[in-house]
Amino acid sequence: MFEIDGHTQQLGIIGYPIEHTFSPGMHNFISDTIHSNYIYSAWCVPPKNLAAAIDGIRALNIKGINVTAPHKINVMQYLDYISDTAKELGSVNTVVNRDGRLCGYNTDADGFCMSLLKANIQIKGSKILIIGAGGVVRPVVIKLIEHEAAAITIVNRTKNKAEAIARDIMTVKNFHIASEITSLDFDIVINTTSAGMEPQENILPIDSIDEIQDLSFINKNTAVIDMIYNPDETLFLNEARKKGARTLNGLGMLIYQGIIAYELFTDIKLPDDMGERIKKEVFRR
């Protein structure tokens, strides 16, 4: 680890809770690897303290923070500038302090798409099924559209949530999102739900979707992605792999959104292989 001195600049992440985060290990590995004098910490910030925490960034001259649940939307009201992309995506996960002016960005969806492309999963021209309609879905869908996905279908246990996203995307991007399955013919299938993560290790995301009875539509031509990265292989990915599908967990999304954020914090372009180095050295994968 590099030596911390009077010139060391502070980065960090805020959330509630925050004890589960892997971000400090990842960002401090980057700083150590490239000999950059930044250190990264994690701070537990209850919602009632969010405004004070943001004031603290200015007061302590903290150079940047990542923002995780439940603050990604509420933090926006306290910032001086929000990028057009973050406005369109509707949330901020990265705040950069530029001489006291706090600038908000969103690196989550870019990190997700980068993880697919790094794994040689082609988005352009693909027919994509997304299971779940939580907060991460809207920004990811917008980025998938920008990467020229051919068709996107969203299914969710509560159908009106999928329909609401579909209406919103039509307004924002003039792109039709299906909220019903007319044919189980997909190139990419993405789970955005918590099914498969403790305490739901033995649950498949399709279990709550009436339109999908089993995984027979998944085959060797399908790429199956789970946004969960703990465990490494969910039941969903395990079953998909048995059917010959290419599988990818959510670790790449975590890594690449962090790389993009680090570059925003520091104005340092990281080596192209940094993602693989983090995966190997930090996560032992």
FENNOR-V839502 format. One line per field, one symbol per residue. phi: phi as a letter, one per 20 degrees, with the letter a starting at -180 (. if undefined). A space follows every 10 residues. Layout:
phi: ???
This chain:
phi: .ffebfefde cacdabfcfe fdfggfffff gffeldeccc cccecfgfdf gffffffffe lffrceccgd dfeffffdee bcfgfffffn bccbcdedln eeddccdfff ffffffffem eeegneeddd docffffgff fgffffemgf bccdcbgeff ffffffffff ffdlcfdedc edbecceccc edeefodged gddefffddf fcebdfeebf edddcdffcc fgcfgfffff ffenffcbee fffgffffff ffffgdmdee gfefgfffgf eedld
